[in-house]
Amino acid sequence: MQSKTHITSEMVSHIAKLANIPISDKESENFAKEFTKVLEVVDQLESVDTSDIEPVGQVTGLENGMRNDEIQKERMFTQEEALRNARRVHNGYFMVNQVLDK
């Protein structure tokens, strides 16, 4: 089966550049072939008739396996305790160096 979408090595190179991932031309060609194969499988899955199938959120049968979201005041820090070991503080907040590139 031929995929509706064909991934080219140029597309892979472009995505790698956006993600700042170094990739060779050979790797780009290999990934393009593999991504196209994955899309072919997805196309096959899309052709399956699921009109009579009920949507499933989970398959274990468990219901609400999470605890209630309750505040435990005895485990909370005061603002003073939280900031006590901070290297730099300003107006009650942690101060950190700027972390921006390009």
C-alpha positions in Angstrom: 0.0 0.0 0.0 1.3 3.4 -0.9 1.1 6.1 1.8 -0.9 9.3 1.1 2.0 11.2 2.5 5.5 10.7 1.3 8.3 12.0 3.6 11.3 13.3 1.7 14.9 13.5 3.0 14.6 17.3 2.7 11.7 17.2 5.1 13.6 15.1 7.6 16.6 17.5 7.3 14.4 20.5 7.9 12.8 18.9 11.0 16.3 17.9 12.3 17.5 21.5 11.8 14.5 22.9 13.6 15.1 20.4 16.5 18.8 21.2 16.4 19.7 17.6 15.8 22.8 16.9 13.6 21.9 14.5 10.9 23.8 13.2 7.9 22.4 13.0 4.3 22.5 9.2 4.6 20.6 9.3 7.9 18.1 11.7 6.4 17.4 9.3 3.5 17.0 6.3 5.9 14.7 8.2 8.2 12.6 9.4 5.3 12.0 5.8 4.1 11.2 4.6 7.7 8.8 7.5 8.3 7.0 6.8 5.1 6.7 3.1 6.1 5.1 4.2 9.4 2.6 6.4 7.6 1.7 3.4 5.4 0.8 1.5 8.5 -1.2 4.4 9.8 -3.1 4.6 6.5 -3.9 0.9 6.8 -5.3 1.5 10.3 -7.4 4.3 9.0 -9.1 2.0 6.5 -10.4 -0.3 9.3 -14.1 0.1 10.0 -14.5 1.2 13.6 -18.0 2.6 13.4 -19.5 -0.2 15.7 -16.6 0.1 18.2 -17.1 2.0 21.4 -14.3 4.4 22.3 -12.1 3.2 25.1 -10.2 5.5 27.6 -8.3 2.7 29.3 -8.3 -1.1 29.3 -7.5 -2.2 32.8 -10.9 -1.8 34.3 -9.6 0.3 37.1 -11.6 3.3 38.2 -9.9 6.4 39.6 -6.6 4.9 40.8 -5.5 8.3 42.0 -5.6 9.8 45.4 -7.7 12.8 46.3 -5.9 16.1 45.8 -5.8 17.3 49.4 -3.5 20.0 50.9 -1.3 18.6 53.7 -0.5 21.8 55.6 2.0 19.9 57.8 4.2 19.2 54.7 4.1 22.8 53.4 6.9 25.3 53.6 6.3 28.9 54.6 7.7 31.4 52.1 10.6 32.2 54.5 11.5 28.4 54.7 11.3 28.0 51.0 13.6 30.9 50.3 16.0 30.3 53.2 18.8 28.6 51.2 18.3 30.5 48.0 21.4 32.2 46.5 19.5 35.2 45.4 16.0 36.5 46.4 14.1 39.6 45.3 10.7 40.7 46.7 10.0 37.2 48.1 10.9 35.4 44.8 13.8 33.2 43.7 16.1 35.0 41.3 17.8 33.0 38.6 20.0 33.8 35.6 18.3 34.4 32.3 18.1 31.2 30.2 17.5 32.5 26.7 19.4 31.6 23.5 19.2 33.1 20.0 
